[in-house]
Amino acid sequence: MRYFLHFIKVIVSRLFACHARFRLLWIFFKNKSHYIDDVSFYPEKEHKTKREITKDFLSHIIKYGEIDGSYFALGIDVKGVNYDDYISYGQYMKRRDKLNLTQPVNYVCLLRNKSLFSAIGSYWGFPVVKDIARYRNGNLLDTNLYATLEELVEDRIHIFIKPIDAKKGEGIMSIDRMGTDCVVNGKEVDINNLVKSIKDFSFEHELIIQDKVVQHPSISALHKESINTLRVVTINHLHSSLPNDVVYVGAELRVGCGNSRTDNISAGGIKIGVNDNGLLQKYGFYRKPYGTKTTIHPDSKIVLENFRIPFFVESLNMCKSFHAKLKEIHIIGWDVAITENGPLFIEGNDSCGTDFQVMNGPMKEFYAKYL
Protein backbone atom coordinates (compact mmCIF):
# COMPACT_ATOMS: atom_id res chain seq x y z
CA MET A 1 0.00 0.00 0.00
CA ARG A 2 2.83 2.41 0.85
CA TYR A 3 4.44 1.94 -2.59
CA PHE A 4 1.07 2.31 -4.30
CA LEU A 5 0.42 5.64 -2.52
CA HIS A 6 3.90 6.84 -3.46
CA PHE A 7 3.22 5.88 -7.08
CA ILE A 8 -0.06 7.83 -7.06
CA LYS A 9 1.67 10.83 -5.50
CA VAL A 10 4.34 10.80 -8.25
CA ILE A 11 1.71 10.54 -11.00
CA VAL A 12 -0.34 13.40 -9.56
CA SER A 13 2.71 15.65 -9.16
CA ARG A 14 3.73 14.98 -12.76
CA LEU A 15 0.23 15.73 -13.99
CA PHE A 16 0.31 19.05 -12.14
CA ALA A 17 3.73 19.80 -13.63
CA CYS A 18 2.45 19.03 -17.15
CA HIS A 19 -0.61 21.20 -16.57
CA ALA A 20 1.60 24.09 -15.39
CA ARG A 21 3.83 23.78 -18.47
CA PHE A 22 0.86 23.74 -20.85
CA ARG A 23 -0.45 26.85 -19.14
CA LEU A 24 2.93 28.60 -19.52
CA LEU A 25 3.09 27.60 -23.19
CA TRP A 26 -0.36 29.11 -23.70
CA ILE A 27 0.74 32.34 -21.95
CA PHE A 28 3.89 32.46 -24.05
CA PHE A 29 2.12 32.07 -27.40
CA LYS A 30 -0.59 34.53 -26.36
CA ASN A 31 2.12 37.15 -25.59
CA LYS A 32 4.84 35.90 -27.92
CA SER A 33 5.86 39.29 -29.31
CA HIS A 34 6.16 40.67 -25.76
CA TYR A 35 8.76 38.02 -24.95
CA ILE A 36 10.80 37.56 -28.14
CA ASP A 37 10.78 41.21 -29.31
CA ASP A 38 12.09 42.62 -26.04
CA VAL A 39 14.98 45.10 -26.06
CA SER A 40 18.41 43.49 -26.25
CA PHE A 41 20.95 44.38 -23.57
CA TYR A 42 23.65 43.88 -26.22
CA PRO A 43 22.53 45.78 -29.35
CA GLU A 44 26.17 46.04 -30.49
CA LYS A 45 26.43 42.25 -31.00
CA GLU A 46 25.06 39.84 -33.59
CA HIS A 47 21.79 38.29 -32.47
CA LYS A 48 19.92 35.04 -32.88
CA THR A 49 16.95 34.94 -35.24
CA LYS A 50 13.42 35.25 -33.84
CA ARG A 51 12.95 31.57 -34.61
CA GLU A 52 16.02 30.66 -32.54
CA ILE A 53 14.87 32.90 -29.66
CA THR A 54 11.41 31.30 -29.76
CA LYS A 55 13.03 27.84 -29.66
CA ASP A 56 15.06 28.91 -26.60
CA PHE A 57 11.96 30.08 -24.75
CA LEU A 58 9.96 26.95 -25.59
CA SER A 59 12.73 24.54 -24.57
CA HIS A 60 13.18 26.42 -21.28
CA ILE A 61 9.46 26.23 -20.49
CA ILE A 62 9.37 22.49 -21.23
CA LYS A 63 12.58 21.72 -19.29
CA TYR A 64 12.13 23.95 -16.26
CA GLY A 65 8.49 25.03 -16.14
CA GLU A 66 9.19 28.77 -16.23
CA ILE A 67 9.27 31.73 -18.60
CA ASP A 68 12.69 33.30 -18.17
CA GLY A 69 12.38 37.03 -17.50
CA SER A 70 16.19 37.36 -17.53
CA TYR A 71 16.71 36.01 -21.05
CA PHE A 72 17.81 39.31 -22.60
CA ALA A 73 19.62 40.59 -19.50
CA LEU A 74 21.74 37.43 -19.57
CA GLY A 75 22.55 38.09 -23.23
CA ILE A 76 21.20 34.72 -24.37
CA ASP A 77 19.76 36.42 -27.47
CA VAL A 78 23.37 36.93 -28.64
CA LYS A 79 24.51 34.62 -31.43
CA GLY A 80 26.51 31.65 -30.15
CA VAL A 81 25.44 31.86 -26.49
CA ASN A 82 24.34 28.44 -25.18
CA TYR A 83 21.25 28.66 -22.97
CA ASP A 84 22.06 25.33 -21.29
CA ASP A 85 25.23 26.79 -19.73
CA TYR A 86 23.08 28.93 -17.40
CA ILE A 87 21.30 27.71 -14.30
CA SER A 88 17.59 28.49 -14.40
CA TYR A 89 16.24 30.67 -11.61
CA GLY A 90 13.61 28.04 -10.77
CA GLN A 91 16.23 25.31 -10.40
CA TYR A 92 18.43 27.54 -8.29
CA MET A 93 15.57 28.78 -6.09
CA LYS A 94 14.29 25.28 -5.29
CA ARG A 95 17.75 24.07 -4.30
CA ARG A 96 18.51 27.27 -2.36
CA ASP A 97 15.27 27.11 -0.39
CA LYS A 98 15.63 23.39 0.28
CA LEU A 99 19.05 23.97 1.83
CA ASN A 100 18.16 27.21 3.64
CA LEU A 101 14.69 26.36 4.91
CA THR A 102 14.59 22.63 5.69
CA GLN A 103 16.98 22.46 8.64
CA PRO A 104 15.59 20.98 11.90
CA VAL A 105 15.50 24.58 13.13
CA ASN A 106 14.83 27.40 10.66
CA TYR A 107 17.65 29.89 11.19
CA VAL A 108 16.73 32.30 8.39
CA CYS A 109 14.63 34.32 10.87
CA LEU A 110 17.98 35.69 12.07
CA LEU A 111 18.33 37.33 8.65
CA ARG A 112 14.73 38.22 7.88
CA ASN A 113 14.23 40.04 11.17
CA LYS A 114 16.52 43.05 10.68
CA SER A 115 16.56 43.87 14.38
CA LEU A 116 17.66 40.33 15.31
CA PHE A 117 20.35 40.49 12.64
CA SER A 118 21.73 43.70 14.12
CA ALA A 119 21.65 42.23 17.63
CA ILE A 120 23.51 39.01 16.84
CA GLY A 121 26.02 40.80 14.63
CA SER A 122 26.81 43.23 17.42
CA TYR A 123 27.03 40.39 19.95
CA TRP A 124 29.63 38.61 17.79
CA GLY A 125 31.63 41.81 17.37
CA PHE A 126 30.84 42.59 13.73
CA PRO A 127 30.27 46.20 12.67
CA VAL A 128 26.52 46.45 12.09
CA VAL A 129 24.16 49.36 11.69
CA LYS A 130 22.69 50.06 15.15
CA ASP A 131 18.98 50.38 15.97
CA ILE A 132 17.81 53.47 17.85
CA ALA A 133 14.43 51.88 18.55
CA ARG A 134 11.67 49.66 17.26
CA TYR A 135 8.20 51.06 16.63
CA ARG A 136 5.07 48.91 16.67
CA ASN A 137 1.40 49.80 16.90
CA GLY A 138 2.23 53.40 17.78
CA ASN A 139 4.64 52.45 20.60
CA LEU A 140 8.40 52.93 20.84
CA LEU A 141 10.25 49.80 21.96
CA ASP A 142 13.83 48.98 23.00
CA THR A 143 14.85 52.53 23.88
CA ASN A 144 15.38 54.48 27.08
CA LEU A 145 16.27 57.67 25.24
CA TYR A 146 12.83 58.74 24.04
CA ALA A 147 9.31 58.44 25.40
CA THR A 148 7.55 59.21 22.12
CA LEU A 149 8.19 59.14 18.39
CA GLU A 150 7.75 62.92 18.31
CA GLU A 151 10.68 63.34 20.71
CA LEU A 152 12.87 61.06 18.61
CA VAL A 153 12.11 62.78 15.28
CA GLU A 154 12.58 66.26 16.76
CA ASP A 155 15.91 65.28 18.37
CA ARG A 156 17.58 63.44 15.47
CA ILE A 157 18.81 65.21 12.35
CA HIS A 158 19.12 62.14 10.12
CA ILE A 159 17.29 58.84 10.61
CA PHE A 160 16.39 55.80 8.56
CA ILE A 161 13.14 53.87 9.08
CA LYS A 162 12.23 50.56 7.50
CA PRO A 163 9.95 47.56 8.14
CA ILE A 164 11.65 44.96 10.30
CA ASP A 165 11.22 42.44 7.46
CA ALA A 166 11.84 44.88 4.57
CA LYS A 167 12.43 43.49 1.07
CA LYS A 168 13.54 45.21 -2.15
CA GLY A 169 13.68 48.61 -0.49
CA GLU A 170 9.93 48.66 0.11
CA GLY A 171 8.60 50.93 2.89
CA ILE A 172 11.97 52.58 3.54
CA MET A 173 12.04 56.20 4.72
CA SER A 174 15.20 58.31 4.62
CA ILE A 175 14.44 61.31 6.87
CA ASP A 176 16.41 64.54 7.22
CA ARG A 177 15.03 67.09 9.69
CA MET A 178 15.08 70.76 8.72
CA GLY A 179 13.61 72.83 11.56
CA THR A 180 9.89 72.09 11.83
CA ASP A 181 9.88 70.28 8.49
CA CYS A 182 11.47 67.07 7.28
CA VAL A 183 12.70 65.85 3.94
CA VAL A 184 11.45 62.28 3.45
CA ASN A 185 12.89 60.42 0.46
CA GLY A 186 13.62 63.78 -1.16
CA LYS A 187 10.23 65.42 -0.50
CA GLU A 188 9.41 68.06 2.12
CA VAL A 189 6.89 66.91 4.72
CA ASP A 190 5.49 68.68 7.78
CA ILE A 191 6.89 66.99 10.89
CA ASN A 192 3.44 66.45 12.43
CA ASN A 193 2.14 64.81 9.24
CA LEU A 194 5.27 62.67 9.13
CA VAL A 195 4.82 61.43 12.69
CA LYS A 196 1.17 60.59 11.95
CA SER A 197 2.04 58.67 8.77
CA ILE A 198 4.77 56.69 10.56
CA LYS A 199 2.36 55.88 13.39
CA ASP A 200 -0.29 54.68 10.92
CA PHE A 201 2.31 52.60 9.09
CA SER A 202 3.40 50.98 12.37
CA PHE A 203 0.00 49.30 12.68
CA GLU A 204 0.70 47.50 9.39
CA HIS A 205 4.41 46.77 9.89
CA GLU A 206 6.77 46.70 12.84
CA LEU A 207 9.44 49.30 12.10
CA ILE A 208 13.06 49.76 13.07
CA ILE A 209 14.58 53.21 13.42
CA GLN A 210 18.29 53.63 12.76
CA ASP A 211 20.83 56.40 12.45
CA LYS A 212 21.53 57.20 8.82
CA VAL A 213 24.74 55.63 7.53
CA VAL A 214 27.50 58.02 6.41
CA GLN A 215 29.16 56.29 3.47
CA HIS A 216 32.70 56.60 2.16
CA PRO A 217 33.19 59.78 0.07
CA SER A 218 34.22 57.86 -3.04
CA ILE A 219 31.10 55.68 -2.88
CA SER A 220 28.96 58.76 -2.22
CA ALA A 221 30.46 60.42 -5.30
CA LEU A 222 28.69 57.86 -7.50
CA HIS A 223 25.25 58.90 -6.19
CA LYS A 224 25.12 60.90 -2.97
CA GLU A 225 21.34 60.71 -2.55
CA SER A 226 21.38 56.99 -1.75
CA ILE A 227 23.40 54.65 0.45
CA ASN A 228 25.12 52.54 -2.20
CA THR A 229 25.77 49.06 -0.86
CA LEU A 230 27.94 46.13 -1.75
CA ARG A 231 26.05 42.85 -2.19
CA VAL A 232 28.33 39.93 -1.38
CA VAL A 233 27.09 36.34 -1.68
CA THR A 234 28.68 33.44 0.20
CA ILE A 235 27.92 29.72 0.39
CA ASN A 236 28.54 27.27 3.19
CA HIS A 237 30.47 24.47 1.45
CA LEU A 238 28.54 21.34 2.41
CA HIS A 239 31.01 18.85 0.95
CA SER A 240 34.21 20.30 2.36
CA SER A 241 36.29 18.39 4.89
CA LEU A 242 37.26 21.70 6.49
CA PRO A 243 35.19 23.18 9.35
CA ASN A 244 33.41 26.45 8.55
CA ASP A 245 34.48 26.39 4.89
CA VAL A 246 32.68 29.38 3.35
CA VAL A 247 32.89 29.92 -0.41
CA TYR A 248 32.78 33.36 -2.02
CA VAL A 249 30.27 33.46 -4.92
CA GLY A 250 30.55 37.04 -6.16
CA ALA A 251 29.94 40.71 -5.45
CA GLU A 252 28.09 43.60 -7.02
CA LEU A 253 27.77 47.27 -6.15
CA ARG A 254 24.22 48.63 -6.08
CA VAL A 255 23.91 52.33 -6.81
CA GLY A 256 20.83 54.55 -6.75
CA CYS A 257 19.83 56.81 -9.65
CA GLY A 258 17.86 60.03 -10.00
CA ASN A 259 16.16 61.21 -6.81
CA SER A 260 15.93 57.72 -5.32
CA ARG A 261 17.06 57.38 -1.68
CA THR A 262 17.61 53.63 -2.10
CA ASP A 263 20.09 51.72 -4.24
CA ASN A 264 17.64 48.98 -5.16
CA ILE A 265 17.32 48.17 -8.86
CA SER A 266 13.57 47.79 -8.33
CA ALA A 267 13.57 51.56 -7.71
CA GLY A 268 15.56 52.38 -10.84
CA GLY A 269 19.09 51.83 -9.55
CA ILE A 270 21.90 49.95 -11.27
CA LYS A 271 24.02 46.97 -10.27
CA ILE A 272 27.65 46.63 -11.31
CA GLY A 273 29.75 43.50 -11.01
CA VAL A 274 32.92 43.72 -8.93
CA ASN A 275 36.08 41.91 -9.98
CA ASP A 276 38.12 39.98 -7.42
CA ASN A 277 40.57 42.91 -7.21
CA GLY A 278 37.83 45.28 -6.03
CA LEU A 279 37.47 47.13 -9.33
CA LEU A 280 34.07 47.62 -10.97
CA GLN A 281 33.30 45.90 -14.25
CA LYS A 282 32.47 47.78 -17.44
CA TYR A 283 28.67 47.75 -17.32
CA GLY A 284 26.01 48.76 -14.84
CA PHE A 285 22.73 46.93 -15.39
CA TYR A 286 19.21 48.27 -14.92
CA ARG A 287 16.05 46.29 -14.30
CA LYS A 288 13.26 46.70 -16.81
CA PRO A 289 11.57 49.10 -17.47
CA TYR A 290 14.32 51.53 -16.38
CA GLY A 291 16.81 50.63 -19.11
CA THR A 292 19.36 48.01 -20.14
CA LYS A 293 23.02 48.72 -19.39
CA THR A 294 25.34 51.70 -19.07
CA THR A 295 29.10 52.36 -18.87
CA ILE A 296 28.71 55.54 -16.78
CA HIS A 297 26.47 56.51 -13.88
CA PRO A 298 23.56 58.44 -15.44
CA ASP A 299 23.70 61.26 -12.86
CA SER A 300 27.29 61.64 -11.66
CA LYS A 301 28.70 60.65 -15.10
CA ILE A 302 31.44 58.66 -13.37
CA VAL A 303 32.90 55.91 -15.58
CA LEU A 304 32.15 52.58 -13.92
CA GLU A 305 34.94 50.39 -15.28
CA ASN A 306 37.95 50.14 -12.92
CA PHE A 307 36.28 52.30 -10.24
CA ARG A 308 37.83 51.01 -7.01
CA ILE A 309 35.71 49.88 -4.05
CA PRO A 310 37.39 50.88 -0.76
CA PHE A 311 37.83 48.10 1.82
CA PHE A 312 36.75 45.43 -0.68
CA VAL A 313 38.97 42.62 0.63
CA GLU A 314 37.98 43.50 4.22
CA SER A 315 34.32 43.28 3.18
CA LEU A 316 34.74 39.80 1.70
CA ASN A 317 36.63 38.48 4.72
CA MET A 318 34.03 39.95 7.08
CA CYS A 319 31.16 38.30 5.18
CA LYS A 320 32.89 34.92 5.20
CA SER A 321 33.61 35.22 8.94
CA PHE A 322 29.99 36.14 9.72
CA HIS A 323 28.70 33.25 7.57
CA ALA A 324 30.95 30.84 9.43
CA LYS A 325 28.95 31.74 12.55
CA LEU A 326 25.69 30.99 10.71
CA LYS A 327 26.66 27.66 9.18
CA GLU A 328 23.06 26.39 9.39
CA ILE A 329 22.14 28.82 6.58
CA HIS A 330 23.57 27.56 3.30
CA ILE A 331 23.62 30.68 1.10
CA ILE A 332 23.51 34.32 2.22
CA GLY A 333 23.48 37.62 0.37
CA TRP A 334 25.12 40.30 2.50
CA ASP A 335 24.36 44.01 2.10
CA VAL A 336 27.42 45.97 3.21
CA ALA A 337 27.84 49.75 3.35
CA ILE A 338 31.34 51.15 2.90
CA THR A 339 32.16 53.89 5.40
CA GLU A 340 35.35 55.86 6.00
CA ASN A 341 36.12 53.45 8.86
CA GLY A 342 35.54 50.30 6.83
CA PRO A 343 32.69 47.90 5.98
CA LEU A 344 29.39 48.08 7.90
CA PHE A 345 26.76 45.33 7.74
CA ILE A 346 23.29 46.57 6.81
CA GLU A 347 21.56 43.19 6.58
CA GLY A 348 21.80 39.60 5.42
CA ASN A 349 19.36 37.94 3.00
CA ASP A 350 18.49 34.31 2.38
CA SER A 351 16.58 35.13 -0.83
CA CYS A 352 19.53 36.14 -3.03
CA GLY A 353 19.18 35.17 -6.69
CA THR A 354 21.32 34.40 -9.73
CA ASP A 355 22.26 38.01 -10.58
CA PHE A 356 25.94 37.22 -11.00
CA GLN A 357 25.20 35.36 -14.23
CA VAL A 358 24.24 38.74 -15.74
CA MET A 359 27.65 40.23 -14.92
CA ASN A 360 29.94 37.18 -14.93
CA GLY A 361 28.36 34.85 -17.46
CA PRO A 362 27.12 31.28 -16.97
CA MET A 363 27.54 29.78 -13.49
CA LYS A 364 25.66 26.50 -13.85
CA GLU A 365 28.74 24.38 -13.12
CA PHE A 366 29.65 26.52 -10.11
CA TYR A 367 26.20 26.20 -8.54
CA ALA A 368 26.10 22.47 -9.34
CA LYS A 369 29.27 22.08 -7.28
CA TYR A 370 28.23 24.08 -4.23
CA LEU A 371 24.42 23.99 -4.11
LINZIDA-V51111 format. One record per residue. N is the residue number from 1. OMEGA is omega in radians with two decimals (* if undefined). D_FIRST is the distance of its C-alpha to the first C-alpha in Angstrom with 2 decimals. Layout:
BEGIN
N/OMEGA/D_FIRST + N/OMEGA/D_FIRST
END
This chain:
BEGIN
1/-3.13/0.00 + 2/-3.14/3.82 + 3/3.11/5.49 + 4/3.12/4.99 + 5/3.10/6.19 + 6/3.13/8.60 + 7/3.12/9.75 + 8/3.13/10.54 + 9/3.14/12.26 + 10/-3.13/14.26 + 11/-3.13/15.33 + 12/-3.13/16.46 + 13/3.13/18.34 + 14/3.07/20.03 + 15/3.09/21.05 + 16/3.13/22.59 + 17/3.10/24.33 + 18/3.13/25.73 + 19/3.14/26.92 + 20/3.14/28.63 + 21/3.09/30.35 + 22/3.12/31.61 + 23/3.12/32.98 + 24/3.09/34.75 + 25/3.11/36.18 + 26/3.11/37.54 + 27/-3.12/39.09 + 28/-3.10/40.59 + 29/3.10/42.23 + 30/-3.09/43.44 + 31/-3.00/45.16 + 32/-3.10/45.73 + 33/3.11/49.36 + 34/-3.08/48.53 + 35/-2.99/46.31 + 36/3.14/48.16 + 37/-3.13/51.71 + 38/-3.10/51.39 + 39/3.10/54.20 + 40/3.04/54.03 + 41/-3.10/54.45 + 42/-3.12/56.33 + 43/-3.10/58.86 + 44/-3.07/61.11 + 45/3.09/58.69 + 46/-3.02/57.82 + 47/3.01/54.73 + 48/3.07/52.02 + 49/3.11/52.44 + 50/3.11/50.67 + 51/3.12/48.60 + 52/3.11/47.49 + 53/3.10/46.73 + 54/3.11/44.67 + 55/3.11/42.72 + 56/-3.12/42.07 + 57/-3.10/40.74 + 58/-3.14/38.47 + 59/3.13/36.99 + 60/3.11/36.40 + 61/-3.10/34.60 + 62/-3.11/32.31 + 63/-2.92/31.65 + 64/3.09/31.39 + 65/3.12/30.97 + 66/2.98/34.28 + 67/-3.00/37.93 + 68/3.11/40.00 + 69/-3.12/42.79 + 70/-3.03/44.33 + 71/-3.08/44.93 + 72/3.09/48.72 + 73/3.11/49.11 + 74/-3.13/47.50 + 75/-3.10/49.99 + 76/3.06/47.43 + 77/-3.14/49.72 + 78/-3.13/52.25 + 79/3.06/52.79 + 80/3.13/51.13 + 81/-3.10/48.62 + 82/-3.11/45.12 + 83/-3.05/42.43 + 84/3.11/39.77 + 85/-3.09/41.76 + 86/3.04/40.90 + 87/3.12/37.76 + 88/-3.13/36.45 + 89/3.14/36.60 + 90/3.09/32.98 + 91/-3.11/31.81 + 92/-3.07/34.15 + 93/-3.14/33.28 + 94/3.14/29.52 + 95/3.12/30.21 + 96/-3.09/33.04 + 97/3.09/31.12 + 98/-3.12/28.13 + 99/-3.10/30.67 + 100/-2.93/32.91 + 101/-3.04/30.57 + 102/3.02/27.52 + 103/3.07/29.45 + 104/3.04/28.72 + 105/-3.10/31.88 + 106/-3.05/32.93 + 107/-3.05/36.48 + 108/3.07/37.33 + 109/3.12/38.86 + 110/3.08/41.75 + 111/-3.03/42.48 + 112/3.05/41.71 + 113/-3.00/43.93 + 114/3.12/47.33 + 115/3.07/49.05 + 116/3.13/46.62 + 117/3.13/47.05 + 118/-3.10/50.80 + 119/-3.10/50.63 + 120/3.10/48.56 + 121/3.11/50.55 + 122/-3.14/53.77 + 123/-3.13/52.53 + 124/3.05/51.82 + 125/3.10/55.23 + 126/3.08/54.34 + 127/-3.14/56.67 + 128/3.08/54.83 + 129/-3.03/56.19 + 130/3.05/57.01 + 131/2.97/56.16 + 132/-3.11/59.11 + 133/2.90/56.96 + 134/-3.10/53.85 + 135/-3.07/54.32 + 136/3.10/51.92 + 137/3.09/52.61 + 138/-3.11/56.32 + 139/3.04/56.54 + 140/-3.14/57.50 + 141/3.04/55.39 + 142/3.06/55.85 + 143/3.02/59.58 + 144/-3.06/62.75 + 145/-3.03/65.02 + 146/3.11/64.76 + 147/-3.08/64.40 + 148/3.08/63.65 + 149/3.13/62.47 + 150/3.12/65.98 + 151/-3.10/67.49 + 152/-3.10/65.12 + 153/-3.13/65.73 + 154/-3.08/69.49 + 155/-3.06/69.65 + 156/3.12/67.63 + 157/-3.10/68.99 + 158/3.06/65.80 + 159/-3.11/62.24 + 160/-3.12/58.79 + 161/3.09/56.19 + 162/3.04/52.56 + 163/-3.07/49.27 + 164/3.11/47.58 + 165/-3.04/44.53 + 166/3.05/46.64 + 167/3.05/45.25 + 168/3.08/47.24 + 169/-3.08/50.50 + 170/3.06/49.67 + 171/-3.10/51.73 + 172/3.09/54.04 + 173/3.02/57.67 + 174/-2.96/60.44 + 175/3.05/63.36 + 176/-3.11/66.99 + 177/3.10/69.43 + 178/-3.09/72.87 + 179/-3.14/74.99 + 180/3.11/73.72 + 181/3.08/71.48 + 182/2.98/68.43 + 183/-3.09/67.18 + 184/-3.10/63.42 + 185/3.06/61.78 + 186/-3.12/65.23 + 187/3.13/66.22 + 188/-3.13/68.74 + 189/3.05/67.43 + 190/-3.02/69.34 + 191/3.13/68.22 + 192/3.09/67.69 + 193/3.11/65.51 + 194/-3.13/63.55 + 195/3.13/62.91 + 196/-3.12/61.77 + 197/3.09/59.35 + 198/3.13/57.86 + 199/3.13/57.51 + 200/-3.12/55.76 + 201/-3.10/53.43 + 202/3.06/52.57 + 203/3.08/50.91 + 204/-3.10/48.43 + 205/2.95/48.01 + 206/-3.04/48.91 + 207/2.96/51.63 + 208/-3.11/53.08 + 209/-3.06/56.78 + 210/2.95/58.08 + 211/3.13/61.40 + 212/-3.14/61.75 + 213/3.02/61.35 + 214/-3.03/64.52 + 215/-3.13/63.49 + 216/-3.10/65.40 + 217/-3.11/68.38 + 218/3.09/67.30 + 219/3.11/63.84 + 220/-3.12/65.54 + 221/3.12/67.87 + 222/3.13/65.02 + 223/-2.99/64.38 + 224/-3.10/65.94 + 225/-3.10/64.40 + 226/2.97/60.89 + 227/-3.05/59.45 + 228/-2.96/58.28 + 229/3.05/55.42 + 230/3.01/53.96 + 231/3.12/50.20 + 232/3.13/48.97 + 233/3.11/45.36 + 234/-3.13/44.06 + 235/3.01/40.78 + 236/-3.05/39.60 + 237/-3.06/39.11 + 238/-2.98/35.71 + 239/-3.13/36.30 + 240/3.08/39.85 + 241/-3.12/40.98 + 242/3.07/43.60 + 243/3.07/43.16 + 244/3.13/43.46 + 245/-3.10/43.69 + 246/-3.07/44.07 + 247/3.07/44.47 + 248/-3.12/46.81 + 249/-3.11/45.39 + 250/-3.14/48.41 + 251/3.04/50.83 + 252/3.05/52.34 + 253/3.11/55.16 + 254/-3.04/54.67 + 255/3.10/57.93 + 256/3.10/58.78 + 257/3.10/60.94 + 258/-3.12/63.42 + 259/-3.08/63.67 + 260/3.09/60.11 + 261/3.09/59.89 + 262/-3.13/56.48 + 263/-3.01/55.65 + 264/-3.13/52.31 + 265/3.06/51.95 + 266/3.11/50.37 + 267/3.08/53.87 + 268/3.12/55.71 + 269/3.08/56.05 + 270/3.06/55.69 + 271/-3.09/53.74 + 272/3.09/55.38 + 273/3.13/53.84 + 274/3.08/55.46 + 275/-3.09/56.19 + 276/3.11/55.74 + 277/3.10/59.49 + 278/3.11/59.31 + 279/3.13/60.93 + 280/3.05/59.57 + 281/-3.01/58.47 + 282/-2.97/60.34 + 283/2.89/58.33 + 284/-3.05/57.22 + 285/3.03/54.37 + 286/2.91/54.05 + 287/3.07/51.04 + 288/0.18/51.37 + 289/-3.00/53.38 + 290/-3.13/55.93 + 291/3.14/56.66 + 292/-3.14/55.54 + 293/-3.12/57.27 + 294/3.09/60.65 + 295/3.10/62.80 + 296/3.04/64.73 + 297/-3.02/63.93 + 298/-3.12/64.87 + 299/-3.09/66.94 + 300/3.14/68.41 + 301/3.09/68.77 + 302/3.08/67.89 + 303/-3.04/66.71 + 304/-3.04/63.18 + 305/3.11/63.19 + 306/2.99/64.20 + 307/-3.03/64.47 + 308/3.06/63.89 + 309/3.09/61.48 + 310/3.05/63.14 + 311/-3.08/61.22 + 312/-3.13/58.44 + 313/3.11/57.76 + 314/3.12/57.90 + 315/3.14/55.33 + 316/-3.12/52.85 + 317/-3.13/53.34 + 318/3.13/52.96 + 319/3.13/49.65 + 320/3.12/48.25 + 321/3.13/49.50 + 322/-3.13/47.96 + 323/3.11/44.57 + 324/3.08/44.70 + 325/-3.10/44.76 + 326/-3.02/41.65 + 327/3.11/39.50 + 328/3.10/36.28 + 329/-2.96/36.93 + 330/-3.08/36.41 + 331/-3.07/38.73 + 332/2.99/41.66 + 333/-3.06/44.35 + 334/3.01/47.56 + 335/-3.00/50.35 + 336/3.00/53.62 + 337/3.10/57.11 + 338/3.13/60.05 + 339/3.10/62.99 + 340/-3.13/66.38 + 341/3.14/65.12 + 342/-3.11/61.97 + 343/3.11/58.30 + 344/3.12/56.90 + 345/3.00/53.20 + 346/3.11/52.51 + 347/3.01/48.72 + 348/-3.08/45.52 + 349/3.07/42.70 + 350/-3.05/39.05 + 351/-3.13/38.86 + 352/-3.03/41.20 + 353/-3.06/40.62 + 354/-3.06/41.62 + 355/-3.03/45.29 + 356/3.07/46.68 + 357/3.10/45.69 + 358/-3.09/48.33 + 359/-2.95/51.04 + 360/-3.11/50.02 + 361/-3.03/48.21 + 362/-3.13/44.74 + 363/-3.10/42.74 + 364/-3.12/39.40 + 365/3.14/39.91 + 366/-3.12/41.04 + 367/3.09/38.02 + 368/-3.12/35.68 + 369/-2.97/37.38 + 370/-3.14/37.34 + 371/*/34.48
END
